[in-house]
Amino acid sequence: KKFACDENGRANKFHTLGGIMEQEYDLTDDDPGRRPMFFSYLPRLFRYDNAHIEATGCTIDMWARATIFMTSIFLGPALLELASNQAQQQQGCIDECNEARVYGFKPSSLLTNIAIVAGLIATIILPLFGAIIDHTSHRRSAGAWSAVGLSIIKIIELTLSQTTWFAVACLQVASSILYQLHVSTLYAYSAELTKDPTQQSQFQSHFFLVMYVGMFVYMLEVLIPGTIFGLTDVGSARWAVLVTVVTSIPFFAVAWKYFFRERPSLSTIPQGQSLWTVGFTKLYQSHRAMEPCVEIFLRGIMFSEAADAALATIATTYMSEYLKMNSLQIGLVILLVLVAGIPGTRMGHFVCSRSNPVVSAQLCLVIYMIVTVLASVLLSGPNHKNWTYLFGILWGLCQGWMHPQHTTIFVTITPSNNTMESMGVFLFACQILCFVPPLVFTILNEAGWSMQWGLASLILFFAIGLWGLIGMGDYSKATVAANTNIDR
């Protein structure tokens, strides 16, 4: 297909999902790219007819990433079971031993320990990833090779067994780091699709729609055969990994071979600095230039985003170890979370349209805390595990509600002429404390406290996030200050 443009060089149509949206996109700054021969055969869900080829690449890659992300939902219960088996064998226990340990920790601390290590390492090297993307011409190589690394790890995970579980657990740390690098490259590509905030929002909304659809389809592909054939936790994990391998490798290959182009470095490394230091320096300088209200907001979301990110890990441990749910039951809960996230985004938009995004985010965090308190009280044992499905829906509503509001707040209270640098600070703030909630859970668990207290500990992080939203002051004044600073 030819790239249809009018006499001013602007694309006259933008098609996605069967031509639901038609917009004009400025493509005079860059060649839209050469489309492969099979382009017209791609499903409408993935294909952008009149946008840069990277837009189509982002949707295809998003489907692959959805399966990579969801694999951990089924690997988690299997790793907990295998770690518990080894701990009991070492202790000579016939039944469960509450004091049994493996590699110095309780088996029930395994997933949160993985999250702690991965979170710490990711926090340290995330600025390095940003420096590689901004200050070198290796962006495409970083994206392609991180996809290769993730695929290799998933192939190795197929060997999961009683003798290999610890190696697979260690690979989860490497997988998490590679995933962060891969996501960083995609943010850079997607940010260059258009400079218009409204159009950029439409792109991002569609990318996340593809991710949610991919996750939903993946859960069905795993849960239905697992239920029919009565797979164990380990069997479900192997099947989930196999589905991921079969799905992600072809999608990654098509995306990075045909739809992402080499990009030059965005800027040079300043004299006296290196690739190892320029990322941290840039973060510091961007942070120093921000208004006080933005700083307070970022301090708050450091905690609320960390709690939200840790919920999946902590909840998986809680459901598996405390409520004695199998991986298929846990998978069903996660499926409900994903489905509920869609109306959650609409709820957030509804409240925002009648007030502002700060009020919407505040209300969301209050509900998030109430739901988590009730869950830690009512989910008091295996006899109450059926309540988990209800709480999965409520947590999903809150997750779908919170993230778009946080992003909207940040974008609207920072100058639009500095969005790219500011987004680096925003992403770093969302990541920097992700290891803390799992660390608190592990400390309480190792000290012999009930897991109900570990789940309830998330409330503290949500409360600090709420404090940040309240402390940032009047939202309308913050947006006026952002617009005033554009011309500085």
C-alpha positions in Angstrom: 0.0 0.0 0.0 1.1 3.5 -0.7 1.4 5.9 2.1 -1.4 8.4 1.3 -0.5 12.0 2.0 -2.1 15.2 0.9 -0.3 18.2 -0.8 1.1 19.4 2.6 2.8 16.1 3.2 0.4 15.0 6.0 -1.1 11.6 6.3 -4.8 12.0 5.5 -6.0 8.9 7.4 -5.1 6.9 10.4 -6.6 3.5 10.6 -6.8 1.1 13.5 -9.3 -1.5 14.7 -11.0 -1.5 11.3 -10.9 2.3 10.8 -12.6 3.3 13.9 -10.4 6.4 14.3 -9.4 8.8 11.5 -6.8 11.4 12.5 -4.1 13.5 10.8 -0.5 12.8 11.8 2.4 14.9 10.9 4.9 12.7 9.2 7.1 15.4 7.6 9.8 15.0 10.2 10.7 11.4 9.2 10.2 8.8 6.6 7.3 6.5 7.6 9.3 3.5 6.7 9.0 0.7 4.2 6.3 -1.8 4.8 6.9 -5.5 4.3 4.9 -7.4 1.6 2.7 -9.1 4.1 1.7 -5.9 5.8 -1.8 -5.8 4.4 -2.5 -9.3 5.8 -1.8 -8.3 9.4 -4.9 -8.1 11.6 -6.4 -4.7 12.2 -5.6 -4.9 15.9 -1.9 -4.7 15.0 -1.8 -2.7 11.8 -1.4 1.1 11.4 -1.9 1.8 7.7 -0.9 5.4 7.8 1.6 5.9 10.6 5.3 5.1 11.0 6.1 1.4 10.8 7.2 1.6 14.4 3.6 2.0 15.5 2.8 -1.4 14.1 6.0 -2.8 15.6 4.9 -1.5 19.0 1.6 -3.3 18.8 3.2 -6.6 17.7 5.8 -6.4 20.4 3.2 -5.5 23.0 1.4 -8.8 22.3 4.7 -10.7 22.9 5.5 -8.8 26.1 2.0 -9.6 27.4 2.8 -13.3 27.3 6.3 -12.8 28.9 4.8 -10.8 31.7 2.0 -13.2 32.5 4.2 -16.3 32.6 5.3 -15.4 36.2 1.7 -15.8 37.3 2.0 -19.6 36.8 5.7 -20.0 37.5 5.2 -18.4 41.0 3.0 -21.2 42.6 5.2 -23.9 41.0 8.4 -22.4 42.4 6.8 -22.1 45.8 5.8 -25.7 45.7 9.2 -27.0 44.6 11.0 -24.9 47.1 8.7 -26.1 49.9 9.3 -29.7 48.8 13.1 -29.3 49.0 12.9 -27.6 52.4 10.8 -30.4 53.8 13.1 -33.0 52.4 16.1 -31.3 54.0 14.3 -31.1 57.4 13.1 -34.7 57.1 9.4 -33.7 57.4 6.6 -35.9 56.2 4.0 -33.2 56.4 4.4 -29.4 56.2 7.1 -27.9 58.5 6.5 -24.3 59.4 10.2 -23.8 60.3 11.6 -25.6 57.2 14.0 -23.4 55.3 15.8 -23.5 51.9 18.9 -21.4 51.2 18.4 -19.7 54.6 14.8 -18.5 54.0 11.3 -19.9 54.3 10.1 -21.2 51.0 7.2 -18.8 51.2 9.6 -15.9 51.0 10.9 -17.0 47.6 8.8 -14.8 45.3 9.3 -11.7 47.4 13.0 -12.3 47.6 13.1 -12.5 43.8 11.2 -9.2 43.6 13.6 -7.6 46.1 16.8 -8.5 44.1 15.3 -7.7 40.7 13.9 -4.4 42.0 17.2 -3.3 43.5 19.2 -4.2 40.4 16.7 -2.5 38.1 16.7 0.7 40.1 20.5 0.9 39.9 20.9 0.2 36.2 17.7 1.9 34.8 19.5 5.2 34.3 22.2 3.2 32.3 19.4 1.8 30.1 18.2 5.4 29.5 21.8 6.5 28.6 22.2 3.7 26.1 19.0 4.7 24.4 19.6 8.4 24.4 23.3 8.7 23.9 24.1 5.8 21.5 22.8 4.5 18.2 22.2 1.0 19.7 18.5 1.4 20.5 17.3 -1.1 18.0 20.1 -3.6 19.0 19.1 -3.2 22.7 15.5 -3.9 21.9 16.2 -6.9 19.6 18.8 -8.5 21.8 16.7 -8.1 25.0 13.9 -9.8 23.1 16.3 -12.6 22.2 17.4 -12.9 25.8 13.9 -13.0 27.1 13.1 -15.8 24.6 16.1 -17.9 25.6 15.2 -17.6 29.3 11.7 -18.8 28.5 13.0 -21.8 26.6 15.2 -22.7 29.6 12.2 -22.4 31.9 10.7 -25.4 30.1 13.1 -27.5 32.1 11.4 -26.6 35.4 11.6 -29.5 37.9 12.6 -30.4 41.4 16.3 -30.3 40.5 16.2 -27.1 38.4 13.8 -24.8 40.3 16.5 -22.7 42.0 18.1 -22.0 38.6 14.8 -21.0 37.1 14.1 -18.8 40.2 17.5 -17.0 39.6 16.5 -16.6 35.9 13.5 -14.6 37.0 15.8 -11.8 38.2 17.6 -11.8 34.8 14.2 -11.8 33.0 13.0 -8.9 35.0 16.1 -6.8 34.2 15.9 -7.6 30.5 12.2 -6.8 30.5 13.0 -3.3 31.9 15.6 -2.7 29.1 13.2 -3.9 26.5 10.4 -1.7 27.8 12.8 1.3 27.8 13.5 0.9 24.1 9.8 0.7 23.3 9.1 3.9 25.2 11.7 5.7 23.1 10.3 4.4 19.8 6.7 5.2 20.8 7.6 8.7 22.0 8.8 9.6 18.5 5.6 8.6 16.7 4.1 12.0 17.2 4.7 15.1 19.2 1.0 15.9 19.6 -0.2 15.0 23.2 -3.7 13.9 22.1 -2.4 11.7 19.3 0.3 10.3 21.6 -2.4 9.4 24.1 -4.4 7.6 21.4 -1.3 5.6 20.4 -0.6 4.6 24.1 -4.2 3.7 24.7 -4.2 1.4 21.8 -0.9 -0.2 22.8 -2.3 -1.0 26.2 -5.5 -2.2 24.8 -3.5 -4.7 22.7 -1.6 -5.7 25.9 -4.8 -6.4 27.8 -6.3 -8.4 24.9 -3.1 -10.3 24.7 -3.1 -11.1 28.4 -6.7 -12.1 28.3 -6.2 -14.5 25.3 -3.1 -15.9 27.0 -4.9 -16.7 30.2 -7.6 -18.5 28.3 -4.9 -20.5 26.4 -3.4 -21.6 29.7 -6.5 -22.0 31.9 -8.8 -23.9 29.6 -6.3 -26.8 28.8 -5.1 -26.8 32.4 -8.6 -27.2 33.7 -9.6 -29.9 31.2 -6.5 -32.0 31.8 -6.2 -31.3 35.5 -2.6 -30.1 35.4 -0.7 -29.7 38.6 1.0 -26.4 39.6 4.3 -27.6 37.9 2.4 -28.9 34.9 0.5 -25.6 34.5 3.8 -23.7 34.8 5.4 -25.7 32.0 2.3 -25.4 29.8 2.2 -21.6 30.4 5.9 -21.3 29.5 5.4 -23.3 26.3 2.5 -21.1 25.3 4.8 -18.1 25.9 7.6 -19.5 23.8 5.4 -20.5 20.9 3.7 -17.0 21.0 6.5 -14.6 21.9 9.3 -15.8 19.6 7.4 -15.3 16.3 6.0 -12.0 17.4 9.3 -10.6 18.6 11.0 -11.8 15.4 8.4 -10.1 13.1 8.4 -6.9 15.1 12.2 -6.4 15.3 13.1 -7.7 11.8 10.5 -5.6 9.9 9.1 -2.8 12.0 11.9 -1.1 13.9 14.6 0.9 12.3 18.0 2.0 13.5 17.9 5.4 15.3 20.8 7.8 15.8 21.8 9.0 19.2 19.6 11.7 20.5 22.4 13.6 22.1 26.2 13.4 22.8 27.7 12.5 26.1 28.9 15.7 27.8 32.6 16.2 28.3 33.9 14.7 31.5 31.1 12.2 31.8 30.7 8.6 30.6 27.8 6.3 29.7 27.7 5.1 33.2 27.3 8.5 34.8 25.3 10.6 32.3 22.0 8.8 33.0 22.2 9.7 36.7 23.3 13.2 36.0 20.4 13.8 33.7 17.9 12.5 36.2 19.4 14.7 38.9 19.3 17.8 36.6 15.7 17.1 35.5 14.6 16.6 39.1 16.2 19.9 40.2 14.3 21.8 37.5 10.9 20.6 38.7 8.4 22.6 40.6 7.9 21.8 44.4 4.4 20.4 43.7 5.8 18.0 41.1 8.5 16.8 43.6 5.8 16.1 46.3 3.7 14.2 43.8 6.7 12.1 42.7 7.6 11.3 46.3 4.0 10.1 46.8 3.9 7.9 43.7 7.2 6.3 44.7 5.2 4.5 47.4 1.8 4.0 45.8 3.3 2.6 42.5 5.7 0.4 44.5 2.7 -1.1 46.5 0.7 -1.6 43.3 3.7 -3.3 41.6 4.3 -5.6 44.6 0.6 -6.6 44.9 0.9 -9.4 42.2 3.9 -11.0 43.9 2.6 -10.7 47.4 -0.9 -11.8 46.4 0.4 -14.8 44.5 2.4 -15.9 47.6 -0.6 -15.2 49.9 -3.0 -17.2 47.7 -0.6 -20.1 47.2 0.8 -20.5 50.7 -1.9 -19.0 53.0 -5.1 -19.8 51.2 -3.8 -23.0 49.6 -5.0 -22.1 46.1 -3.6 -23.9 43.1 -2.1 -22.2 40.1 -5.3 -22.5 38.0 -7.4 -20.9 40.8 -4.7 -18.1 41.1 -4.8 -17.7 37.3 -8.6 -17.2 37.4 -8.1 -14.5 40.0 -5.6 -12.7 37.8 -7.9 -13.1 34.8 -10.6 -11.3 36.8 -8.1 -8.6 37.7 -7.3 -8.0 34.0 -11.0 -7.9 33.0 -11.9 -5.5 35.8 -9.0 -3.2 34.8 -10.9 -2.2 31.7 -14.0 -0.6 33.5 -11.5 0.7 36.1 -10.0 3.0 33.4 -13.4 4.2 32.6 -14.2 4.9 36.2 -11.1 6.9 36.6 -11.9 8.9 33.5 -15.5 9.5 34.7 -14.4 10.9 38.1 -11.6 12.9 36.4 -14.1 14.5 33.9 -16.3 15.7 36.8 -13.4 17.0 38.9 -9.7 16.6 38.0 -7.2 13.7 37.9 -5.8 14.5 41.4 -9.2 14.0 43.0 -9.8 10.9 40.9 -6.4 9.4 42.0 -7.1 10.3 45.7 -10.5 8.6 45.6 -8.8 5.6 43.9 -6.2 5.2 46.6 -8.8 5.5 49.4 -10.7 2.6 47.8 -7.5 0.7 47.2 -6.7 0.9 50.9 -10.2 -0.1 52.0 -10.2 -3.1 49.7 -6.7 -4.2 50.9 -7.7 -3.8 54.6 -10.8 -6.0 54.0 -8.8 -8.6 52.1 -6.3 -8.9 54.9 -9.1 -9.4 57.4 -11.6 -11.5 55.5 -9.1 -13.8 53.7 -8.1 -15.5 56.9 -7.6 -19.0 55.7 -8.4 -21.6 53.0 -12.1 -21.7 54.0 -12.4 -18.1 52.8 -10.5 -18.4 49.5 -13.7 -18.0 47.4 -13.7 -14.3 48.5 -10.5 -13.9 46.6 -12.3 -13.7 43.3 -14.3 -10.7 44.5 -11.2 -9.0 45.7 -9.5 -9.8 42.4 -12.2 -7.8 40.7 -11.9 -4.9 43.2 -8.1 -4.8 42.9 -8.4 -4.9 39.1 -10.8 -1.9 39.2 -8.2 0.1 41.3 -5.3 -0.8 39.1 -7.1 0.2 35.9 -8.1 3.4 37.6 -4.8 4.5 39.3 -2.2 4.3 36.5 -3.8 6.5 33.9 -4.6 9.2 36.5 -1.0 9.2 37.8 0.3 9.6 34.2 -2.2 12.3 33.4 -1.3 14.3 36.5 2.4 14.2 35.7 2.0 15.1 32.1 -0.3 18.1 32.9 1.8 19.6 35.7 5.1 19.5 33.8 6.1 21.8 30.9 5.1 20.2 27.6 8.4 21.3 26.0 10.3 19.1 28.5 8.1 16.0 28.5 10.7 13.5 27.3 13.3 14.3 30.0 10.5 14.6 32.6 9.1 11.2 31.7 12.5 9.6 32.6 12.2 11.0 36.1 8.6 9.8 36.3 9.5 6.2 35.2 12.4 6.2 37.6 10.1 7.4 40.5 7.7 4.5 39.7 10.5 2.0 39.9 12.9 3.2 42.6 11.1 1.7 45.6 9.6 -1.4 44.0 11.8 -3.6 46.2 10.6 -2.1 49.5 7.1 -3.7 49.9 8.4 -7.2 49.1 11.2 -6.6 51.6 8.7 -5.6 54.3 6.6 -8.7 53.5 9.7 -11.0 53.7 10.9 -9.5 57.0 7.4 -10.0 58.6 7.2 -13.5 57.1 10.7 -14.6 58.3 9.9 -13.2 61.8 6.9 -15.5 62.0 4.1 -12.9 61.6 0.9 -13.9 59.8 0.8 -13.3 56.1 -2.3 -11.2 56.8 0.0 -8.6 58.3 2.3 -8.8 55.2 -0.7 -8.1 52.9 -1.9 -5.3 55.2 1.5 -3.7 55.1 0.7 -2.4 51.6 -1.8 0.0 53.1 1.1 2.1 54.5 2.5 2.6 51.0 -0.8 3.6 49.6 -1.3 6.0 52.5 2.0 7.8 51.7 1.0 8.0 48.1 -2.3 9.6 49.1 -0.3 12.1 51.2 1.7 13.0 48.1 -1.5 13.8 46.2 -2.9 15.9 49.0 0.4 17.7 49.7 1.0 18.8 46.1 -1.6 21.5 46.6 -4.1 23.0 44.1 -4.1 21.1 40.8 -5.3 24.1 38.7 -2.4 26.2 40.0 0.1 23.4 39.2 -1.1 23.2 35.6 -0.9 27.0 35.3 2.7 26.9 36.6 3.5 24.2 34.1 2.2 26.3 31.2 4.1 29.4 32.5 7.3 27.4 32.6 7.1 26.4 28.9 8.8 29.6 27.7 11.6 29.5 30.3 
